[in-house]
Amino acid sequence: MRIIYLKKHIELDELPFIDATDVFKYASENTKEGLSLYQFALIIEKYFNYWNTNSPTAFGNPDYNHLEGEFIGYIKAKEFEKIETKTEVVLCKGNRKVWVIDKIEKPQHYYDCEKENIKTLNAILR
């Protein structure tokens, strides 16, 4: 099997995003393997694109934690090794790269919300 690349896309003035349909370049959806690949690509898409449409809360983000659990659980179940660099996440099995996923930078509204959350929590704790 070839290495599967999920590249970030940027359309006009929108935030960068990952699209799960890119996986169809590598496998047919009609095979068991293709369906499994697409299901994992959907998890990756939701996990990596989460902060584009959601803001952090002061009390945690259960939806994000759920997506992170699915992502990490799939990696563990397939016995992949996760290697992170500044620009991408590489999933390997043994010495072979299986997935290469572009990292998406968190948007500015994420950092603005985090600042507000810290101010709010500090005000409550004083």
N, C-alpha and C positions, 0 to 999 in steps of 0.2 A: 504494500500500500504506500502511496505517496504521502509526503508531508502535507498537512492541511493548513492553509494560511487563512486567517480571518483578519483582514486589513481594516483599519478605520476609514470611514468615508466622511467627506465633508461636502455638504451641498449648500452652495451660496452662502448665506449669512447664518446658517444653523450651526449647532454644536456638533463636534465629531461624534460618530456613532459606529457601532459594529452591526452588520447585517447577517443574520443566520443563513439566509438563502445562498450566501457564498459557498456553503458546503456542498451545494449541488454540482459544483465543478469537479468534485472529487468522487462522488458516489451517487448512484441512482437511489431515489427514494423508495423504489420498489423492492430493494433487498433488505434483509434483516440488518446488515451492517450499515446500509445507507440510512435507514430509519433511526438506528441508534446514534449515528453521527449527527443527524439533524436534530434529534432531541437534545443532545449535549450542546450543539450550536445554539439552540434556543435558550438553554440555561446560561451559556456564555453571554449571549446578546442581552438578556435581561439583567444579568449581574454587572456587566461592564457599562451598560447604558443607564443604570439606576439613577445616578446622581444628575443626569441631564433633565429629568422630569420630577425629581423629588428633592426635598430639602431635609437636612438632618434635624432631628428634634433633640431637645435637652434630655429626653428619657430613653434614648435609643431608637433604633429603627428595626422592628421585628421583621418587616418584609425583606430588608437587605440582609439581615442575619439568616433568614430562611434561604435566600438565593445563594449566599456564601456557603451555607451548609450543603446545598445541592451540588455546587461547584466542587467543593473539597471532597464530598462523599463520592462523586463520580471519579475523581482523580484517584482516590484511595481504592475504590472498587476495581478500577482498571490497572492498578499498580503502576501509575505514572509517577514520575518525579517532576516536580514543578520547579523551574528555574526562572527567576525574575530578573530582568535588566531594567534600565531606565525607560526603554521604549517598548518592550514586549514581554510577554509571558510565554515560556517555552515548556511544553509538556513532552517528556521523553520516557521511553520504555527501554531500559538498558542503555545502550549507546546510540539509539536511534531516536531522532526527533519525530514526534507524531503530530503535534499541533504547535503552531506558532500564531500567537494572538497579539495584535497591537494593543498597547495600553492606551487608555483614553484619559486625558488630564481632567481633573475635576473642574467644573465651571466656577466662575467667580461667585455666583450666588451660594455655592456650598460653603465657601470660606466666610462670606458675610453672615450666613445663618449660624455658623459655628461660633463666630465672635459674639453674636447676640445671645446665643445659648450660654456661653461662658459668663457674660455679664449678668444674665438672669439668674443663673445658679449662684454666682457670687453674691448677688443682692439677697437671695433667699437665705444663704448660709450666714449672713452677717447679722 
